[in-house]
Amino acid sequence: MKFYLTAIFSLLLIFGASAERYPLGQNPGQSQNGNSGNNSDAQFDAKANCPPSNARLFMDFNDVRCIIEVGGSLWQNRQINAPAYEVPKGGGNHVIYSGAIWMGGLDVNGQLKLAAIKFRQGNDFWAGPLSNIVGSGDYDPGQPVGDDAVRDFGPATIDPDVCVQYDRFFTVEKSEIIAFAQQFECNQNPECDEVFPITNDALNRINNWPAHGDVSRGQDYYLAPFYDYPSEGGSGDGNYDPAQGDHPWYDNILGRDDIECGVDRRISLFGDKTHWWVFNDKGNIHTETGADPIGMEIR
């Protein structure tokens, strides 16, 4: 079974680590044919032989410098066993030593499911999106959705090459997205001759935004949030294509307010700079906690 968690971090503190989890239409521990799973089945299903994640980066923005890892560890420089959440940056003061997402609970059979990182001496998290059954849910990011929206759900499996493929961060800045959108709008107007500065690196980041998963491998088609530029009919086509004006989705730019807070439960990007990544707890055996996996996908 596959669950979703969208985690949103600020540069100063974690302000949301359990934002959206859509109903799945099945109880945790229940298989696709309606039979309850058991401990041995879950453990066998978990072992995809994914290698440990290696990707990490230092977020360096405003007065904060801190380290994050795709594999779930936050704020700690494990290479030198030192804290790595510095405020103000360059000042030598580290206000947090380490952090991570912990999640767990009992399934319908009373079996504990747990995924957690302490100091990452083992691994409970791996990079990449999990599999589902395409069409098993009704979530559509092209229109407002309520809290009863159902994401596609399914077996929550992953292959090692997918873990390797997604062992990275996808970084964009709001300012470059604004410049891209302004230039696209200008190009549609024969009377506009303005030039909005945007670098080739920024264009590469926009063109390679992971908007879609590989549905042939059961991945969610709507992976990273993107703005689907309206066509002549008044709505987008659901496919990410920067040549048609699509871009990573900051919903509060250029006078737009696409998502009504408190009503519309779609996910967009926040802040001035975004590092997006996706990881899961099913890529291999949990060697940090020794517990059975949940089937959680975190974006």
Salt bridges, closest charged atoms under 4 A:
GLU20 OE1 - ARG265 NH2 3.07
ASP45 OD2 - LYS282 NZ 2.99
ASP60 OD2 - ARG65 NE 3.85
ASP60 OD1 - LYS89 NZ 2.69
GLU69 OE2 - ARG78 NE 2.85
GLU69 OE1 - ARG120 NH1 2.56
ASP107 OD2 - LYS113 NZ 3.78
ASP124 OD2 - HIS286 ND1 3.42
ASP159 OD2 - ARG217 NH2 2.95
ASP161 OD1 - ARG217 NH2 2.80
GLU173 OE2 - LYS273 NZ 3.95
GLU176 OE1 - ARG205 NH2 2.76
ASP220 OD2 - ARG151 NH1 2.93
ASP220 OD2 - ARG299 NH2 2.94
ASP258 OD2 - ARG256 NE 3.31
ASP264 OD2 - ARG266 NH2 2.67
ASP281 OD2 - HIS286 NE2 3.57
GLU297 OE1 - LYS2 NZ 3.00
GLU297 OE2 - ARG299 NH2 2.67
